[in-house]
Amino acid sequence: MRRIIALLALSVLVATLSGCVTPHAYVDPQYQKVSFDSIQKPAQPVSVKVEVHFQRNGAAYDKVDKTLQADVEQSLKKIGVFAPSAATAAGTITVTADNIADLDDARSKGFKAGLTFGAAGQTVDDNYEFVCVYQTGGADKSFTYHHVIHSTIGNTAAPISGVAPLKPADAFQKVVEDIMVNFVKDLQDAGVAPKQ
C-alpha cells in the first residue's frame, strides 16, 4: 500500500512540475501594423495560387511548410481579398518565412529550465523574416516583414505586459495572420490588390 501511495505522490509531483516547464508564447504586438478593419474587401475575392517556403536561419526546413501553407491560406480566406485556389488562379502569392534563431542558446535555456524543474525560468525569442510576393500578369510586388514570438519556459514573468500567452502553434498562426493582413493592406495601398 505504501508503495502505491508513493508512486501516486511521485506521479502527481511529476505532473505538477512538468506544468512549470510548459512553454508559453507571446506574440509581439508591435509588428501588427494594421487590423482587419483597415482592409477593404472586394465583392469578389481574387483567386490565387499560394506557394510557401519555411526556412530556419536561411536553410530550407520543409517540415513546417504544410503548417505555413495552411496558416497562410486560412489567413487569406479570413481577410477576404484573395481566395486560395489550386485550379483557377489570376496570380500567385509566395510566402517565404525564415525563423532566425540562436538554436544553441535556445537549447541551453530549455535545458536549464528542465534541469531545475521550471524554477529557473528563461525567455527565448523566435525572430521571423517574411518575404511576401504577389505575382500577376506583370504587376509583381514584394514586401519584407519582421515579427517576433517571445517564449517563456519555467518560472519567469511574461515578457510583454497585457499580452495573453498562447500555445506555440497558435502563436505562429497569429504571426502569419499579422503578416498576411499587413501584406494585403500594402498590396491595396500599392494599387495591385482590389478594394471595395
C-alpha positions as CSV (number, residue, x, y, z in Angstrom):
1,M,0.0,0.0,0.0
2,R,2.8,2.4,0.9
3,R,4.4,1.7,-2.5
4,I,1.2,2.6,-4.3
5,I,0.8,5.9,-2.3
6,A,4.5,6.7,-3.0
7,L,4.0,6.1,-6.8
8,L,0.8,8.2,-6.8
9,A,2.6,11.0,-5.0
10,L,5.5,10.8,-7.4
11,S,3.2,10.9,-10.4
12,V,1.4,14.0,-9.0
13,L,4.7,15.7,-8.3
14,V,6.0,15.0,-11.9
15,A,2.7,16.2,-13.4
16,T,2.8,19.4,-11.4
17,L,6.5,20.1,-12.2
18,S,6.1,19.3,-15.9
19,G,3.5,22.1,-16.0
20,C,6.2,24.5,-14.8
21,V,8.3,23.8,-17.9
22,T,5.5,24.1,-20.4
23,P,6.4,26.9,-22.9
24,H,4.1,29.9,-23.2
25,A,4.4,32.0,-26.3
26,Y,3.7,35.8,-26.6
27,V,3.3,37.4,-30.0
28,D,4.9,40.8,-30.1
29,P,2.1,43.3,-30.9
30,Q,4.4,46.0,-32.3
31,Y,4.6,44.1,-35.7
32,Q,0.9,44.2,-36.3
33,K,0.8,47.4,-38.4
34,V,-2.9,47.2,-39.4
35,S,-6.1,45.4,-38.4
36,F,-8.7,43.5,-40.3
37,D,-10.9,46.7,-40.2
38,S,-8.4,48.5,-42.4
39,I,-8.8,46.1,-45.3
40,Q,-11.3,46.9,-48.0
41,K,-13.0,43.6,-49.1
42,P,-14.0,43.5,-52.7
43,A,-17.3,42.0,-53.8
44,Q,-15.4,39.0,-55.4
45,P,-12.0,37.9,-54.0
46,V,-9.2,37.3,-56.5
47,S,-8.3,33.6,-57.0
48,V,-4.6,33.0,-56.3
49,K,-2.2,30.1,-56.1
50,V,-0.4,30.0,-52.8
51,E,3.2,28.8,-52.5
52,V,5.2,28.8,-49.3
53,H,8.7,28.0,-48.1
54,F,9.8,27.8,-44.5
55,Q,13.4,28.3,-43.5
56,R,15.4,28.1,-40.4
57,N,18.4,30.5,-40.4
58,G,18.2,30.7,-44.2
59,A,18.2,26.9,-44.8
60,A,15.1,25.1,-46.1
61,Y,13.1,23.4,-43.3
62,D,10.2,21.9,-45.1
63,K,8.8,20.1,-42.1
64,V,6.9,23.3,-41.4
65,D,5.8,24.0,-45.0
66,K,2.5,22.2,-44.5
67,T,1.7,24.3,-41.4
68,L,2.7,27.5,-43.0
69,Q,0.6,26.7,-46.1
70,A,-2.5,26.1,-44.0
71,D,-1.9,29.2,-41.9
72,V,-1.4,31.4,-45.0
73,E,-4.4,30.1,-46.8
74,Q,-6.6,30.4,-43.7
75,S,-5.5,34.0,-43.1
76,L,-6.1,34.9,-46.7
77,K,-9.6,33.4,-46.6
78,K,-10.3,35.3,-43.4
79,I,-9.1,38.6,-44.9
80,G,-11.3,38.1,-47.9
81,V,-9.4,39.9,-50.7
82,F,-7.8,36.7,-52.1
83,A,-9.2,33.2,-52.4
84,P,-6.6,30.4,-52.4
85,S,-7.2,28.1,-55.3
86,A,-5.2,25.4,-57.0
87,A,-7.4,25.2,-60.1
88,T,-8.0,28.7,-61.4
89,A,-5.7,31.4,-60.3
90,A,-5.3,35.0,-61.5
91,G,-1.9,35.3,-59.7
92,T,0.4,33.7,-57.2
93,I,1.2,34.6,-53.7
94,T,4.6,33.3,-52.5
95,V,5.5,33.5,-48.8
96,T,9.0,32.7,-47.5
97,A,9.2,32.6,-43.8
98,D,12.7,32.5,-42.2
99,N,13.0,31.7,-38.5
100,I,16.2,33.4,-37.4
101,A,17.2,31.8,-34.1
102,D,20.2,31.1,-32.0
103,L,19.4,27.3,-31.6
104,D,22.3,26.6,-29.2
105,D,21.1,29.4,-26.9
106,A,17.5,28.2,-27.0
107,R,18.6,24.6,-26.2
108,S,20.7,25.8,-23.3
109,K,17.9,27.8,-21.8
110,G,15.5,24.9,-22.2
111,F,17.9,22.5,-20.6
112,K,18.4,24.9,-17.6
113,A,14.7,25.2,-17.1
114,G,14.2,21.5,-17.3
115,L,17.1,20.7,-15.0
116,T,15.6,23.0,-12.3
117,F,12.0,21.6,-13.0
118,G,11.0,25.1,-14.1
119,A,12.3,27.0,-11.1
120,A,14.9,28.8,-13.2
121,G,12.7,30.4,-15.9
122,Q,14.0,31.6,-19.3
123,T,12.8,33.7,-22.2
124,V,13.6,32.7,-25.8
125,D,12.9,34.9,-28.8
126,D,12.0,33.5,-32.2
127,N,12.7,36.2,-34.8
128,Y,11.0,35.8,-38.2
129,E,11.5,37.5,-41.5
130,F,8.8,37.0,-44.1
131,V,9.2,37.8,-47.8
132,C,5.8,38.0,-49.4
133,V,5.4,38.3,-53.2
134,Y,2.3,38.8,-55.3
135,Q,2.8,37.9,-58.9
136,T,0.2,38.6,-61.5
137,G,0.2,39.5,-65.2
138,G,3.0,42.0,-64.9
139,A,2.5,43.8,-61.7
140,D,4.7,41.8,-59.3
141,K,5.0,43.3,-55.8
142,S,7.3,42.2,-53.0
143,F,7.4,43.2,-49.3
144,T,9.5,42.1,-46.4
145,Y,8.2,41.9,-42.8
146,H,9.6,41.1,-39.4
147,H,7.9,39.5,-36.4
148,V,8.8,38.0,-33.0
149,I,7.5,35.4,-30.7
150,H,8.7,35.6,-27.1
151,S,8.5,32.2,-25.4
152,T,8.9,31.6,-21.7
153,I,9.9,28.3,-20.2
154,G,9.6,27.8,-16.4
155,N,9.1,30.3,-13.7
156,T,9.5,33.7,-15.3
157,A,7.4,36.8,-15.8
158,A,5.6,37.5,-19.0
159,P,7.9,39.3,-21.4
160,I,5.2,41.7,-22.6
161,S,2.6,43.1,-20.2
162,G,-1.0,42.9,-21.4
163,V,-0.4,40.2,-24.0
164,A,-2.0,36.8,-23.3
165,P,0.1,33.7,-23.5
166,L,-0.6,31.3,-26.4
167,K,0.3,27.8,-27.3
168,P,3.4,27.8,-29.6
169,A,1.3,26.7,-32.7
170,D,-1.3,29.3,-32.0
171,A,1.3,32.0,-31.7
172,F,2.8,31.0,-35.0
173,Q,-0.6,31.1,-36.6
174,K,-1.2,34.6,-35.1
175,V,2.2,35.8,-36.6
176,V,1.2,34.5,-40.0
177,E,-2.1,36.3,-39.7
178,D,-0.5,39.6,-38.8
179,I,1.9,39.3,-41.7
180,M,-0.9,38.5,-44.2
181,V,-3.0,41.4,-43.0
182,N,0.0,43.7,-43.4
183,F,0.8,42.3,-46.8
184,V,-2.8,42.6,-48.2
185,K,-3.1,46.2,-46.9
186,D,0.3,47.1,-48.5
187,L,-0.9,45.5,-51.8
188,Q,-4.1,47.5,-51.7
189,D,-2.2,50.7,-50.9
190,A,0.1,50.0,-53.9
191,G,-2.9,49.6,-56.1
192,V,-2.3,46.0,-57.1
193,A,-5.0,44.3,-54.9
194,P,-8.7,45.0,-55.4
195,K,-10.7,47.1,-52.9
196,Q,-14.4,47.6,-52.4
